[in-house]
């Protein structure tokens, strides 16, 4: 059995994706300057998470790697929050988004091992990333870098995929993508 883009989109919807779309990688907006936001370290993960800059890799090399794929299946999850300060709700939404991504990543890699999976935010599989203690990643086969770490401008990508970047008050969206050859 072949696993196609259509199968992936159906599986994304079945798993709880709010929206998904297919887009040529050549239409994806990239900007190496996104790394400047990471360098400000507002989230506290810069240099402390293997799937976040600078440890995830050189931005120019990552952009070139992504541009080597032909098709992207982009998806979004949107979760209602109690209010705009609901950090626990945001974290739960991120974890649910990553669970969808991880599950489908394992499935698609059985058919297309070269797929590049990109998620929302850095990796949160471990309570304490091995990067903090200077030890290798504990789960390299499960880690998924963020879509932004590849220089993808999600704010500009969303409308190209028929998605809203902002989905109303007291909601949090997360974006992910599967890049395919």
matplotlib code that plots the C-alpha trace (Angstrom):
import matplotlib.pyplot as plt

x = [0.0, 1.3, 0.7, -0.2, -0.7, -4.4, -4.0, -1.9, -4.5, -7.3, -5.2, -4.5, -8.2, -9.0, -6.3, -7.8, -6.2, -8.4, -7.2, -4.6, -3.5, -1.0, 1.5, 4.5, 7.7, 8.6, 5.7, 6.7, 8.1, 11.5, 13.4, 16.7, 16.1, 13.6, 16.5, 16.9, 13.7, 15.1, 18.3, 16.2, 15.4, 11.9, 11.0, 14.2, 15.0, 17.8, 20.8, 19.0, 16.9, 18.3, 15.4, 15.8, 18.4, 21.3, 21.6, 19.1, 21.4, 22.7, 19.7, 21.0, 21.7, 18.2, 16.5, 18.4, 17.4, 13.8, 13.9, 15.1, 11.6, 8.9, 5.6, 4.5, 1.4, 0.8, -1.7, -3.0, -4.6, -6.7, -7.6, -9.9, -8.4, -10.0, -8.5, -5.5, -3.4, -4.2, -0.6, -1.5, -4.1, -1.5, 1.0, -1.7, -2.6, 1.0, 1.3, -1.8, -0.5, 2.8, 1.1, -0.7, 2.6, 4.5, 1.9, 1.6, 5.3, 5.9, 3.2, 4.4, 8.1, 7.2, 6.4, 8.6, 11.6, 13.0, 10.0, 10.8, 8.4, 8.2, 6.2, 5.0, 7.7, 10.7, 10.8, 9.2, 9.5, 11.7, 11.3, 14.9, 16.6, 19.9, 21.3, 21.2, 23.4, 25.5, 24.4, 23.1, 19.4, 17.4, 15.0, 16.5, 14.1, 11.1, 12.3, 10.8, 12.2, 9.9, 8.6, 10.1, 13.6, 13.7, 13.1, 9.5, 7.4, 4.2, 2.4, 2.8, 2.4, -1.0, -3.0, -1.2, -2.7, -6.2, -5.6, -5.8, -2.8, -5.1, -8.3, -10.2, -9.9, -8.9, -7.6, -4.1, -3.1, -0.1, 1.2, 3.1, 4.2, 5.4, 7.8, 7.9, 10.1]
y = [0.0, 3.5, 6.3, 9.4, 13.1, 12.4, 9.7, 12.1, 14.9, 12.4, 11.1, 14.7, 15.5, 12.3, 13.0, 16.4, 18.9, 22.0, 22.6, 21.2, 22.1, 21.1, 23.8, 23.6, 24.2, 26.9, 28.9, 28.7, 32.0, 31.6, 34.3, 33.6, 36.6, 34.7, 33.4, 36.9, 36.3, 33.0, 34.8, 37.0, 33.8, 34.9, 31.2, 30.2, 27.4, 29.1, 26.9, 24.7, 22.4, 20.3, 21.2, 24.9, 27.3, 27.4, 23.6, 22.6, 23.7, 26.4, 28.4, 28.7, 25.0, 24.2, 26.5, 24.9, 21.4, 22.4, 23.9, 20.5, 19.1, 19.6, 19.5, 20.5, 19.3, 22.1, 21.7, 23.7, 23.0, 25.6, 25.2, 27.3, 28.8, 29.9, 33.4, 35.0, 34.2, 30.4, 29.2, 25.7, 25.6, 26.8, 24.1, 21.4, 22.6, 22.4, 18.9, 17.8, 19.3, 17.5, 14.2, 14.5, 15.3, 12.5, 9.8, 10.7, 11.2, 7.6, 6.4, 8.3, 7.5, 3.8, 4.7, 7.8, 7.7, 11.0, 13.1, 16.2, 16.8, 20.2, 21.1, 23.9, 25.1, 23.2, 19.7, 18.9, 15.1, 15.3, 17.3, 18.3, 18.3, 16.5, 19.8, 21.3, 18.6, 18.3, 14.7, 13.4, 13.6, 10.9, 10.3, 11.4, 9.1, 11.1, 14.7, 17.1, 20.6, 23.6, 25.0, 28.3, 26.8, 26.2, 29.9, 29.4, 32.5, 31.0, 34.3, 34.6, 30.8, 30.6, 32.6, 30.9, 27.7, 29.1, 29.3, 32.2, 32.9, 34.4, 32.5, 34.7, 35.8, 33.2, 30.6, 29.3, 28.0, 25.7, 24.9, 21.9, 20.6, 17.5, 18.2, 15.5, 14.8]
z = [0.0, -0.9, 1.6, -0.4, 0.4, 0.4, 3.0, 5.1, 4.9, 5.9, 8.8, 9.9, 10.0, 11.8, 14.4, 15.2, 12.8, 12.4, 8.8, 6.4, 3.0, 0.3, -0.9, -3.2, -1.1, -3.6, -2.3, 1.4, 2.8, 4.3, 6.3, 8.0, 10.2, 12.2, 14.2, 15.8, 17.7, 19.0, 20.1, 22.3, 24.3, 25.4, 25.8, 27.6, 25.2, 23.2, 23.6, 26.0, 23.7, 20.9, 18.6, 19.1, 17.9, 17.8, 18.6, 15.9, 13.1, 10.9, 9.5, 6.0, 5.8, 7.2, 4.7, 1.8, 3.2, 3.3, -0.2, -1.4, -0.9, -3.5, -1.5, 1.9, 3.8, 6.3, 9.1, 12.1, 15.4, 17.1, 20.8, 22.9, 26.1, 29.3, 28.7, 27.2, 30.3, 30.2, 30.0, 31.1, 28.3, 25.8, 26.9, 26.7, 23.2, 22.2, 23.6, 21.7, 18.5, 18.9, 19.7, 16.3, 14.6, 16.3, 15.6, 11.9, 11.5, 12.6, 10.2, 7.2, 7.8, 7.3, 3.6, 3.1, 5.5, 4.0, 5.1, 7.1, 9.9, 11.5, 14.6, 16.7, 19.1, 20.4, 21.6, 25.0, 25.1, 28.2, 31.4, 31.1, 27.6, 27.5, 26.0, 29.5, 30.9, 27.8, 27.1, 23.8, 23.0, 24.8, 22.0, 18.7, 16.7, 18.1, 18.1, 15.7, 15.1, 15.0, 11.7, 12.7, 13.3, 9.5, 8.9, 7.8, 8.3, 9.6, 9.7, 5.9, 5.2, 6.9, 4.3, 1.5, 2.9, 3.5, 7.2, 9.7, 11.9, 14.5, 15.1, 17.5, 21.1, 23.7, 21.2, 20.4, 17.0, 16.4, 12.9, 11.6, 8.3, 6.5, 3.7, 1.0, -2.0]

ax = plt.figure().add_subplot(projection="3d")
ax.plot(x, y, z, "-o")
ax.set_aspect("equal")
plt.show()
